[in-house]
Amino acid sequence: MRIPAIRRTLLLAATACSALLAACGSADGLRVKEVGSYHVGGRAVTLSGLPEKEIVYSPGSPPVKLNPNGDFAVEQMYTRYTRLVAPRGKVPLQLWHGGGLAGMTFETKPDGGPGWEMFFLKQGWDVYVSDAVERGRASWARYPEIFKGEPVFRTGKEAWELFRFGKTYDTDPAKRVALEGTQFPVASFAQFTKQSIPRWATNDAATQAAYDAYVNQACPCVIVVHSQGGNFAFNSALKYPDKVKALVAVETSGSPDPATADFARLKNVPMLWVWGDYLDQYPFWQTIFKRQEAFRQGIVNAGGRGDVIVLPQRGIQGNSHMMMMDRNSDQVAALIQQWLADRGLVK
């Protein structure tokens, strides 16, 4: 049967349109169903009794009276998600950042290479990248009326030394001395420092509440958490052990007290700790490692699964605290991916 010309034209147009939509929803084999974001957690606060003042919002505009009193939404967190057409991860994978940083930690690396967000998307996970309370797009609140105290800012010297890029820091990049064999792209250090975000030392309770709301809303899930975020992830897992299907602790710097933690609640939450290089050269990191080992052993003693990867013991040398930004970041992520697959979390 012959198809009328006009119908053939419409069919060809529809086919071309479908092909275009498919191409728009894929990149290097990545078929994306949806990209979105939302805020979660937080509370309403009403301020009163604060003085008004006159302010000019933009050059050339007339001054207006600013009344700082009223109702505010505060202490919420932000998350952005990418959902795939046919995910292979059985649950979404969440990436939680560390102190003085935000979700950018897992996005594009300082040297311009793709970060862990893209790696795990390519492995077939729906991926959520979040900004905790007070960071990035989660927003600040007034202090000391709401946030107590004042923000803490990280210097370049602190980042260079604390994150194990090098021991000799100088304002002149040519005079800095990096650790021998470091995988961190030190030529991109200035770009990395632009990610630093002020943090408060008084917001842990609010941050924990927001993360708990996040897990309750967005999970069941896998959590990959870095540095300061570890304590929040462990506590959320203790509260919602049925929702956290696995937890990967990447050089986590905090955790609940091993002497009082209810490890029995975590025996069905498999956990993996991942550590980089040079730990033995930094007493600060040796102390953290020992504390995390005590917490991990508590899980094992309670009948749970607590695995550990120390990268140099696997023959992988030179990784910094920011291993998701190191030149070999995909190699490290592949170890995490394999561990998750071994736990039966990949279709």
LUMVOTI-9933 format. One record per residue (C-alpha): residue number from 0; y, x, z. Coordinates in steps of 0.5 Angstrom, whole numbers, m for minus. Layout:
<nodes>
<node seq="NUM" yy="Y" xx="X" zz="Z"/>
...
</nodes>
This chain:
<nodes>
<node seq="0" yy="0" xx="0" zz="0"/>
<node seq="1" yy="7" xx="3" zz="m2"/>
<node seq="2" yy="12" xx="3" zz="4"/>
<node seq="3" yy="19" xx="1" zz="1"/>
<node seq="4" yy="24" xx="6" zz="0"/>
<node seq="5" yy="29" xx="4" zz="6"/>
<node seq="6" yy="23" xx="4" zz="11"/>
<node seq="7" yy="20" xx="11" zz="9"/>
<node seq="8" yy="27" xx="13" zz="10"/>
<node seq="9" yy="27" xx="10" zz="17"/>
<node seq="10" yy="20" xx="13" zz="19"/>
<node seq="11" yy="23" xx="20" zz="17"/>
<node seq="12" yy="29" xx="19" zz="21"/>
<node seq="13" yy="25" xx="17" zz="27"/>
<node seq="14" yy="20" xx="23" zz="26"/>
<node seq="15" yy="26" xx="28" zz="26"/>
<node seq="16" yy="29" xx="25" zz="32"/>
<node seq="17" yy="23" xx="25" zz="36"/>
<node seq="18" yy="22" xx="32" zz="34"/>
<node seq="19" yy="29" xx="34" zz="36"/>
<node seq="20" yy="28" xx="31" zz="43"/>
<node seq="21" yy="22" xx="34" zz="44"/>
<node seq="22" yy="25" xx="41" zz="42"/>
<node seq="23" yy="31" xx="39" zz="47"/>
<node seq="24" yy="26" xx="38" zz="52"/>
<node seq="25" yy="22" xx="45" zz="51"/>
<node seq="26" yy="24" xx="52" zz="52"/>
<node seq="27" yy="19" xx="57" zz="51"/>
<node seq="28" yy="14" xx="52" zz="51"/>
<node seq="29" yy="17" xx="49" zz="58"/>
<node seq="30" yy="17" xx="41" zz="57"/>
<node seq="31" yy="22" xx="38" zz="61"/>
<node seq="32" yy="22" xx="31" zz="64"/>
<node seq="33" yy="28" xx="31" zz="68"/>
<node seq="34" yy="34" xx="35" zz="71"/>
<node seq="35" yy="37" xx="32" zz="77"/>
<node seq="36" yy="40" xx="34" zz="84"/>
<node seq="37" yy="42" xx="30" zz="90"/>
<node seq="38" yy="44" xx="31" zz="98"/>
<node seq="39" yy="40" xx="30" zz="103"/>
<node seq="40" yy="41" xx="29" zz="111"/>
<node seq="41" yy="47" xx="30" zz="115"/>
<node seq="42" yy="51" xx="25" zz="119"/>
<node seq="43" yy="58" xx="21" zz="119"/>
<node seq="44" yy="63" xx="24" zz="123"/>
<node seq="45" yy="70" xx="21" zz="125"/>
<node seq="46" yy="76" xx="25" zz="127"/>
<node seq="47" yy="82" xx="23" zz="131"/>
<node seq="48" yy="88" xx="26" zz="134"/>
<node seq="49" yy="89" xx="32" zz="129"/>
<node seq="50" yy="97" xx="33" zz="127"/>
<node seq="51" yy="99" xx="31" zz="120"/>
<node seq="52" yy="102" xx="36" zz="115"/>
<node seq="53" yy="105" xx="37" zz="109"/>
<node seq="54" yy="102" xx="40" zz="103"/>
<node seq="55" yy="102" xx="41" zz="96"/>
<node seq="56" yy="96" xx="41" zz="92"/>
<node seq="57" yy="98" xx="44" zz="85"/>
<node seq="58" yy="104" xx="48" zz="83"/>
<node seq="59" yy="109" xx="43" zz="80"/>
<node seq="60" yy="106" xx="37" zz="84"/>
<node seq="61" yy="110" xx="33" zz="89"/>
<node seq="62" yy="109" xx="35" zz="97"/>
<node seq="63" yy="104" xx="30" zz="100"/>
<node seq="64" yy="103" xx="28" zz="107"/>
<node seq="65" yy="96" xx="30" zz="109"/>
<node seq="66" yy="92" xx="26" zz="115"/>
<node seq="67" yy="86" xx="30" zz="117"/>
<node seq="68" yy="84" xx="24" zz="121"/>
<node seq="69" yy="78" xx="20" zz="119"/>
<node seq="70" yy="71" xx="19" zz="117"/>
<node seq="71" yy="67" xx="25" zz="114"/>
<node seq="72" yy="60" xx="26" zz="111"/>
<node seq="73" yy="58" xx="33" zz="114"/>
<node seq="74" yy="52" xx="37" zz="115"/>
<node seq="75" yy="48" xx="35" zz="109"/>
<node seq="76" yy="44" xx="40" zz="104"/>
<node seq="77" yy="44" xx="40" zz="97"/>
<node seq="78" yy="38" xx="40" zz="92"/>
<node seq="79" yy="37" xx="41" zz="85"/>
<node seq="80" yy="30" xx="39" zz="81"/>
<node seq="81" yy="27" xx="41" zz="75"/>
<node seq="82" yy="21" xx="36" zz="73"/>
<node seq="83" yy="16" xx="37" zz="68"/>
<node seq="84" yy="13" xx="33" zz="63"/>
<node seq="85" yy="6" xx="35" zz="65"/>
<node seq="86" yy="6" xx="39" zz="71"/>
<node seq="87" yy="0" xx="43" zz="73"/>
<node seq="88" yy="2" xx="44" zz="80"/>
<node seq="89" yy="m1" xx="39" zz="84"/>
<node seq="90" yy="6" xx="38" zz="88"/>
<node seq="91" yy="13" xx="40" zz="87"/>
<node seq="92" yy="15" xx="47" zz="89"/>
<node seq="93" yy="21" xx="48" zz="93"/>
<node seq="94" yy="25" xx="55" zz="94"/>
<node seq="95" yy="29" xx="56" zz="100"/>
<node seq="96" yy="34" xx="61" zz="101"/>
<node seq="97" yy="36" xx="66" zz="107"/>
<node seq="98" yy="42" xx="68" zz="111"/>
<node seq="99" yy="49" xx="68" zz="108"/>
<node seq="100" yy="46" xx="66" zz="101"/>
<node seq="101" yy="44" xx="60" zz="97"/>
<node seq="102" yy="40" xx="57" zz="92"/>
<node seq="103" yy="42" xx="62" zz="87"/>
<node seq="104" yy="37" xx="67" zz="90"/>
<node seq="105" yy="32" xx="64" zz="86"/>
<node seq="106" yy="36" xx="63" zz="79"/>
<node seq="107" yy="38" xx="68" zz="75"/>
<node seq="108" yy="38" xx="75" zz="77"/>
<node seq="109" yy="44" xx="80" zz="78"/>
<node seq="110" yy="42" xx="84" zz="72"/>
<node seq="111" yy="41" xx="77" zz="68"/>
<node seq="112" yy="34" xx="77" zz="68"/>
<node seq="113" yy="30" xx="70" zz="69"/>
<node seq="114" yy="29" xx="69" zz="77"/>
<node seq="115" yy="23" xx="66" zz="80"/>
<node seq="116" yy="26" xx="59" zz="79"/>
<node seq="117" yy="24" xx="60" zz="71"/>
<node seq="118" yy="18" xx="64" zz="73"/>
<node seq="119" yy="15" xx="58" zz="77"/>
<node seq="120" yy="17" xx="53" zz="72"/>
<node seq="121" yy="13" xx="57" zz="67"/>
<node seq="122" yy="7" xx="57" zz="71"/>
<node seq="123" yy="7" xx="49" zz="71"/>
<node seq="124" yy="11" xx="47" zz="77"/>
<node seq="125" yy="16" xx="42" zz="78"/>
<node seq="126" yy="21" xx="46" zz="82"/>
<node seq="127" yy="27" xx="44" zz="87"/>
<node seq="128" yy="32" xx="50" zz="89"/>
<node seq="129" yy="36" xx="48" zz="95"/>
<node seq="130" yy="43" xx="50" zz="98"/>
<node seq="131" yy="42" xx="49" zz="106"/>
<node seq="132" yy="48" xx="46" zz="111"/>
<node seq="133" yy="54" xx="50" zz="110"/>
<node seq="134" yy="52" xx="54" zz="103"/>
<node seq="135" yy="54" xx="53" zz="96"/>
<node seq="136" yy="54" xx="46" zz="94"/>
<node seq="137" yy="52" xx="43" zz="101"/>
<node seq="138" yy="59" xx="44" zz="103"/>
<node seq="139" yy="63" xx="46" zz="109"/>
<node seq="140" yy="66" xx="42" zz="115"/>
<node seq="141" yy="72" xx="43" zz="119"/>
<node seq="142" yy="71" xx="48" zz="125"/>
<node seq="143" yy="72" xx="48" zz="131"/>
<node seq="144" yy="72" xx="40" zz="131"/>
<node seq="145" yy="65" xx="40" zz="127"/>
<node seq="146" yy="62" xx="47" zz="126"/>
<node seq="147" yy="63" xx="51" zz="132"/>
<node seq="148" yy="66" xx="58" zz="132"/>
<node seq="149" yy="68" xx="61" zz="126"/>
<node seq="150" yy="64" xx="63" zz="119"/>
<node seq="151" yy="61" xx="70" zz="119"/>
<node seq="152" yy="62" xx="74" zz="112"/>
<node seq="153" yy="57" xx="80" zz="110"/>
<node seq="154" yy="60" xx="86" zz="108"/>
<node seq="155" yy="57" xx="90" zz="102"/>
<node seq="156" yy="55" xx="96" zz="107"/>
<node seq="157" yy="51" xx="91" zz="111"/>
<node seq="158" yy="48" xx="88" zz="104"/>
<node seq="159" yy="46" xx="95" zz="102"/>
<node seq="160" yy="43" xx="97" zz="108"/>
<node seq="161" yy="40" xx="91" zz="111"/>
<node seq="162" yy="37" xx="89" zz="104"/>
<node seq="163" yy="34" xx="96" zz="104"/>
<node seq="164" yy="37" xx="98" zz="97"/>
<node seq="165" yy="39" xx="104" zz="100"/>
<node seq="166" yy="41" xx="108" zz="107"/>
<node seq="167" yy="48" xx="111" zz="104"/>
<node seq="168" yy="53" xx="106" zz="102"/>
<node seq="169" yy="60" xx="108" zz="100"/>
<node seq="170" yy="66" xx="104" zz="97"/>
<node seq="171" yy="65" xx="108" zz="91"/>
<node seq="172" yy="59" xx="106" zz="87"/>
<node seq="173" yy="58" xx="113" zz="85"/>
<node seq="174" yy="57" xx="116" zz="92"/>
<node seq="175" yy="52" xx="111" zz="94"/>
<node seq="176" yy="45" xx="113" zz="95"/>
<node seq="177" yy="39" xx="108" zz="93"/>
<node seq="178" yy="32" xx="109" zz="96"/>
<node seq="179" yy="28" xx="113" zz="92"/>
<node seq="180" yy="24" xx="109" zz="87"/>
<node seq="181" yy="27" xx="102" zz="89"/>
<node seq="182" yy="26" xx="96" zz="84"/>
<node seq="183" yy="33" xx="93" zz="86"/>
<node seq="184" yy="37" xx="94" zz="80"/>
<node seq="185" yy="43" xx="98" zz="84"/>
<node seq="186" yy="47" xx="98" zz="78"/>
<node seq="187" yy="48" xx="90" zz="79"/>
<node seq="188" yy="49" xx="91" zz="86"/>
<node seq="189" yy="57" xx="88" zz="85"/>
<node seq="190" yy="54" xx="82" zz="81"/>
<node seq="191" yy="49" xx="81" zz="87"/>
<node seq="192" yy="55" xx="81" zz="92"/>
<node seq="193" yy="58" xx="76" zz="89"/>
<node seq="194" yy="53" xx="71" zz="91"/>
<node seq="195" yy="54" xx="72" zz="99"/>
<node seq="196" yy="57" xx="66" zz="102"/>
<node seq="197" yy="60" xx="65" zz="109"/>
<node seq="198" yy="55" xx="63" zz="115"/>
<node seq="199" yy="55" xx="60" zz="122"/>
<node seq="200" yy="51" xx="63" zz="127"/>
<node seq="201" yy="52" xx="56" zz="131"/>
<node seq="202" yy="49" xx="51" zz="126"/>
<node seq="203" yy="41" xx="52" zz="126"/>
<node seq="204" yy="40" xx="45" zz="129"/>
<node seq="205" yy="44" xx="41" zz="124"/>
<node seq="206" yy="41" xx="46" zz="119"/>
<node seq="207" yy="34" xx="44" zz="121"/>
<node seq="208" yy="35" xx="37" zz="122"/>
<node seq="209" yy="37" xx="37" zz="114"/>
<node seq="210" yy="31" xx="41" zz="112"/>
<node seq="211" yy="27" xx="36" zz="116"/>
<node seq="212" yy="30" xx="30" zz="112"/>
<node seq="213" yy="29" xx="34" zz="106"/>
<node seq="214" yy="21" xx="35" zz="107"/>
<node seq="215" yy="21" xx="28" zz="109"/>
<node seq="216" yy="24" xx="26" zz="103"/>
<node seq="217" yy="22" xx="30" zz="97"/>
<node seq="218" yy="15" xx="32" zz="100"/>
<node seq="219" yy="9" xx="33" zz="99"/>
<node seq="220" yy="10" xx="40" zz="97"/>
<node seq="221" yy="9" xx="47" zz="97"/>
<node seq="222" yy="15" xx="51" zz="100"/>
<node seq="223" yy="17" xx="59" zz="98"/>
<node seq="224" yy="22" xx="61" zz="103"/>
<node seq="225" yy="26" xx="67" zz="104"/>
<node seq="226" yy="29" xx="71" zz="110"/>
<node seq="227" yy="33" xx="67" zz="115"/>
<node seq="228" yy="30" xx="60" zz="112"/>
<node seq="229" yy="23" xx="62" zz="115"/>
<node seq="230" yy="24" xx="59" zz="122"/>
<node seq="231" yy="27" xx="52" zz="119"/>
<node seq="232" yy="21" xx="52" zz="114"/>
<node seq="233" yy="16" xx="53" zz="120"/>
<node seq="234" yy="19" xx="48" zz="124"/>
<node seq="235" yy="19" xx="43" zz="119"/>
<node seq="236" yy="12" xx="45" zz="117"/>
<node seq="237" yy="10" xx="43" zz="125"/>
<node seq="238" yy="14" xx="37" zz="124"/>
<node seq="239" yy="11" xx="35" zz="118"/>
<node seq="240" yy="4" xx="38" zz="117"/>
<node seq="241" yy="1" xx="33" zz="112"/>
<node seq="242" yy="7" xx="34" zz="108"/>
<node seq="243" yy="7" xx="42" zz="107"/>
<node seq="244" yy="1" xx="43" zz="103"/>
<node seq="245" yy="2" xx="51" zz="103"/>
<node seq="246" yy="8" xx="55" zz="106"/>
<node seq="247" yy="9" xx="62" zz="103"/>
<node seq="248" yy="14" xx="66" zz="107"/>
<node seq="249" yy="17" xx="72" zz="103"/>
<node seq="250" yy="20" xx="77" zz="109"/>
<node seq="251" yy="22" xx="71" zz="113"/>
<node seq="252" yy="26" xx="74" zz="119"/>
<node seq="253" yy="25" xx="68" zz="124"/>
<node seq="254" yy="20" xx="64" zz="127"/>
<node seq="255" yy="18" xx="59" zz="133"/>
<node seq="256" yy="16" xx="63" zz="139"/>
<node seq="257" yy="9" xx="65" zz="138"/>
<node seq="258" yy="8" xx="64" zz="146"/>
<node seq="259" yy="10" xx="56" zz="145"/>
<node seq="260" yy="8" xx="54" zz="138"/>
<node seq="261" yy="3" xx="49" zz="137"/>
<node seq="262" yy="m1" xx="53" zz="132"/>
<node seq="263" yy="m6" xx="47" zz="132"/>
<node seq="264" yy="m2" xx="43" zz="128"/>
<node seq="265" yy="m1" xx="48" zz="123"/>
<node seq="266" yy="m9" xx="50" zz="122"/>
<node seq="267" yy="m9" xx="45" zz="115"/>
<node seq="268" yy="m3" xx="49" zz="112"/>
<node seq="269" yy="m5" xx="55" zz="109"/>
<node seq="270" yy="1" xx="60" zz="109"/>
<node seq="271" yy="2" xx="67" zz="106"/>
<node seq="272" yy="7" xx="73" zz="108"/>
<node seq="273" yy="9" xx="77" zz="103"/>
<node seq="274" yy="13" xx="84" zz="105"/>
<node seq="275" yy="16" xx="89" zz="101"/>
<node seq="276" yy="17" xx="97" zz="101"/>
<node seq="277" yy="20" xx="102" zz="106"/>
<node seq="278" yy="19" xx="97" zz="112"/>
<node seq="279" yy="17" xx="104" zz="116"/>
<node seq="280" yy="24" xx="107" zz="115"/>
<node seq="281" yy="28" xx="101" zz="119"/>
<node seq="282" yy="27" xx="99" zz="126"/>
<node seq="283" yy="30" xx="93" zz="125"/>
<node seq="284" yy="25" xx="91" zz="120"/>
<node seq="285" yy="19" xx="94" zz="124"/>
<node seq="286" yy="21" xx="89" zz="129"/>
<node seq="287" yy="21" xx="83" zz="125"/>
<node seq="288" yy="14" xx="85" zz="122"/>
<node seq="289" yy="11" xx="85" zz="129"/>
<node seq="290" yy="14" xx="78" zz="131"/>
<node seq="291" yy="12" xx="75" zz="124"/>
<node seq="292" yy="5" xx="78" zz="125"/>
<node seq="293" yy="4" xx="75" zz="132"/>
<node seq="294" yy="6" xx="68" zz="129"/>
<node seq="295" yy="1" xx="69" zz="123"/>
<node seq="296" yy="m5" xx="71" zz="128"/>
<node seq="297" yy="m3" xx="65" zz="132"/>
<node seq="298" yy="m5" xx="61" zz="126"/>
<node seq="299" yy="m11" xx="65" zz="125"/>
<node seq="300" yy="m13" xx="64" zz="132"/>
<node seq="301" yy="m12" xx="56" zz="132"/>
<node seq="302" yy="m17" xx="56" zz="126"/>
<node seq="303" yy="m12" xx="56" zz="120"/>
<node seq="304" yy="m11" xx="60" zz="114"/>
<node seq="305" yy="m5" xx="66" zz="115"/>
<node seq="306" yy="m6" xx="71" zz="109"/>
<node seq="307" yy="m1" xx="77" zz="108"/>
<node seq="308" yy="1" xx="81" zz="102"/>
<node seq="309" yy="4" xx="88" zz="104"/>
<node seq="310" yy="6" xx="90" zz="97"/>
<node seq="311" yy="5" xx="98" zz="98"/>
<node seq="312" yy="m2" xx="97" zz="100"/>
<node seq="313" yy="m3" xx="93" zz="93"/>
<node seq="314" yy="0" xx="99" zz="90"/>
<node seq="315" yy="6" xx="96" zz="88"/>
<node seq="316" yy="12" xx="100" zz="90"/>
<node seq="317" yy="19" xx="100" zz="91"/>
<node seq="318" yy="21" xx="93" zz="93"/>
<node seq="319" yy="27" xx="91" zz="97"/>
<node seq="320" yy="28" xx="85" zz="102"/>
<node seq="321" yy="31" xx="81" zz="95"/>
<node seq="322" yy="24" xx="82" zz="92"/>
<node seq="323" yy="25" xx="76" zz="87"/>
<node seq="324" yy="31" xx="80" zz="84"/>
<node seq="325" yy="28" xx="86" zz="84"/>
<node seq="326" yy="26" xx="89" zz="77"/>
<node seq="327" yy="18" xx="87" zz="78"/>
<node seq="328" yy="20" xx="80" zz="81"/>
<node seq="329" yy="15" xx="77" zz="76"/>
<node seq="330" yy="9" xx="82" zz="78"/>
<node seq="331" yy="11" xx="79" zz="86"/>
<node seq="332" yy="11" xx="72" zz="84"/>
<node seq="333" yy="4" xx="73" zz="80"/>
<node seq="334" yy="1" xx="74" zz="87"/>
<node seq="335" yy="4" xx="68" zz="90"/>
<node seq="336" yy="2" xx="64" zz="84"/>
<node seq="337" yy="m5" xx="67" zz="84"/>
<node seq="338" yy="m6" xx="65" zz="92"/>
<node seq="339" yy="m3" xx="58" zz="91"/>
<node seq="340" yy="m8" xx="57" zz="85"/>
<node seq="341" yy="m14" xx="60" zz="90"/>
<node seq="342" yy="m12" xx="54" zz="95"/>
<node seq="343" yy="m13" xx="49" zz="90"/>
<node seq="344" yy="m6" xx="47" zz="88"/>
<node seq="345" yy="m6" xx="48" zz="81"/>
<node seq="346" yy="m9" xx="43" zz="76"/>
</nodes>
